């Protein structure tokens, strides 16, 4: 069973392996520095700065989540029928539920996606995160249904990425190559999450907590900070007077 209530956070943090605490702290520091950089870029840019603002919010939320998990909040213990107790970092699901739709919004507005496409993309993503979160709290064998459902929604996200890239090649060929890299960066980093779900604490617990947290932290930094930097400097126009590749309106 999963105990989701308030617990002695000091004792939970003390039970973390040393490397786990270090990885969570690295995650916090990386997201915190990233949020400062994106805040600077958002305030520096003249005119339309919606994507820089969104990336600032993404990094800020992630920094708060990592600090919370490092300090002992945003985590609980799960008792399976076999094996030791497992740490479930539910704080990361709250982070992802907020930040991944914003990441997808950044991807969508580059190709001037329609409102319906943005709602569909973000909605499917939120269903994916919710499925993983529910599965993390469910015991074997029922948790695997939720993982499978989450992978179905992930497949829909990738399917929509293919459509966005095709649209970018037709309407904005000048940024098509960098846009392809941006999508690839997102897909590759996001693939780490379901893999670690299977072999980590939520699934088989086949790897150590250090390994699980280390890989997820690295994937998070790539998916958020590296994503935001690449979007800002390689995909979006460098000049403020040029035609913007983003929209302040969702319509």
N, C-alpha and C positions, 0 to 999 in steps of 0.2 A: 504494500500500500504506500501511497505518497502522503506525507504530512505537509500540508501547504500553509499551516498557520505560523504565527510568530514563534521563533525558537531562540535559544541562546546563541546569538550570532558569533559571539567571541569563541565559544566552544567549537562551532562549525568551522570557523576560519582556522582554528588550531588543528583541526583534523585534515586540512588540505596538505598534500605533499608540498615540499618546499618549492619544487619547480612549478607546480600549479599556481601558487601565489605569485611567483615571478612572472609567469605568462600573463596572468590577469592584470598585473601591474603594468607590464609592457603594453598590453592592449589599451589600458586607460591612458597612459602617457602618449601613445601614438595617436589615439583619437583626440586627445586634448590638444596636442600640437596641431593636428590637422584642422580642428575647429578654429583655432586662432588664425591659421593660414587662410582658410575659406572665408572667415569673417573679414579679414583684411581685403581679400579679393572682391568680396561683395560690396564693401564700402568704397573701395578704390574705383570700381567700374562705374562709368557714367551711363546713365540711361538704364536699359533693361539688364538687371542683374539677378533675374529669378533663379537661374541654375546655380549661381554661386551662393545665393541665400539658402537654397534647398540643400546643397552639399554641406553648408555650415550647420544647418539643423541636424542633418544625418550624423555628422561627426560628433556633435554635442550630445545627442541622445545616446550614441554608442559609448562615449566617454563616461556618461553617468551610469550606464548599465555595467560597464567594466569596473568602475570604482565600487559600485554596489556589490557586485559579486566578489571582488577582491576583499572587501571588508566583512563579508559573511552574510550579506543580504542577497536576495535573488537566487537562493539555492536551498534545496531541501534534500531529504534522504528518501530513497525508495527501497522497499523491501521486496525482493523477488523470492520465489519459492526456493530457489537454489542460489548459492553464492553469497558473498558479503553484501552489505548495504551499498547502495550506489548513490553518488551525488548527481542530482538533476538540477542543472543551472537554468531554472525557468526564467530568470532575468533576461537571458539572451533571446527568449521568444518574444518578450515584451519589446525589446530592442528591435528585433526583426519585424515585428508586426507594425511598428511605426516607421522604421527606416527603409525597408525594402520597397514599399510602394512609392516612397519619395525617390529612391534610386531609379525605379522604373519610369517614373514621371520624367526624370531628367533624360532618360533614353528616348522616351516617346516624343518629347517636345522638339528634339533635334530635327526630326523628320516631319514636324507639324502634324502630328497624329490628331485624328478627330476625337471629340469628347467621348464618344461611345467606345472608341478603341482604348482610350486611357482608362476609363472606368472598368472595362473588361479586363485589361491587363492588371490593374491594381487589385481588382476584386478577386481574380484567380490567384494572385500572389498571396493575398490575405487568407484565402481558403487553404492554400498550401501550408502557410505558417501555422494556422490553427490546427490542421491535421497533425503536423509534427508535434505540436504542444500537447494535444490530447493523447496521442500515442505514447509520449514520454511518461505520462502518468498512468497508463493502462498496463496491466500485466500480460505476460505471454499466455496464449498465442494471439490475443485480441489486438495487441499493439501493432502487429504487422499489417492488419487491415488499414490502420490509419497511416502507416508509412507508405503503403501502396497507393492510397488515395492521394497523399501528398505528392508522390512521384507523378501521378496522373496530371495534377495541376501544374507541376513543374514542366511537364511535357508541353502543356498548353502555352506556358510562358515562352518556351523556346520556339514553338510554332509561330507565335506572334512576332518574335524577334526576326524570324526569317522573312516575314511579310514586311516588317519595318526596313530591313536591309534592302529588299528589292525596291521598295519605294524610294529609299535614299539613293540607290544607283540610278534611278530614273530621273528624280527631281533635283538631287544635289550631288552629282557625280564628283564634285571637287572635294567632298568630305567622305566619300563612300569608303575609301580604304581605312581611314582613321576610325570611322564609325564601325566598321567590321572588327577592328581591334578592340574597340570599346565593348561591343557585344561579346566577343570571345573572352575578354577579361572577366566579364560578369558571369558568363556561363561556366567557365573553368573554375573560378573561385567558389561559385555557388554549388558546384558538384561535390565539393569537399563536405558540405553539411550533411547530405543524406548518407554518404559513405561513413562518416564518423558517427552518425545516428545508429547505423547498423552495427558497427564494431565497437562503439563506445558504450557509455553507461545506459543510454536509452534502449539499446538493443541487446547485443550479445555480451557486452563487457569483455571483449576479447583483447582490448588494448588497455594500457594504464591510463589513469586519469590525466597524468602529465602529457601523454601523447595526444589524447583527445583534445584537451584544452589548448595545447600548443598549436595543433593544426588548425583548429577553429579560429584561434586568435590571429594566426597568419592569414587565413582566408578572409577574415573580417577586415584586416588592415588593407589587403589588396582590393576587396570589394567596395570599400568605402573611401579610404584615403587615396590609394593609387588611382582608383576610378575617378574621383573628384579632380585630382591633379591632371590626369590625362584628358578628361572632359574639358577642363578649363584652358589647357595650353595646346592641345592637339586637335580638338574637334571644333570648339567654338571659334568664331572669328576673333582675330587678334586686334582688329581696329574697332573702335567704338562707333565710327561713322559708317561702317559697312552694314550690309543687310544682316539683321540678327537671325541666328539659327534657332531661336527660342521664342516663345510667346508668353506674354504675361497673362493672357486669358486662356482658360481651359477650352474655349470654344474654337 
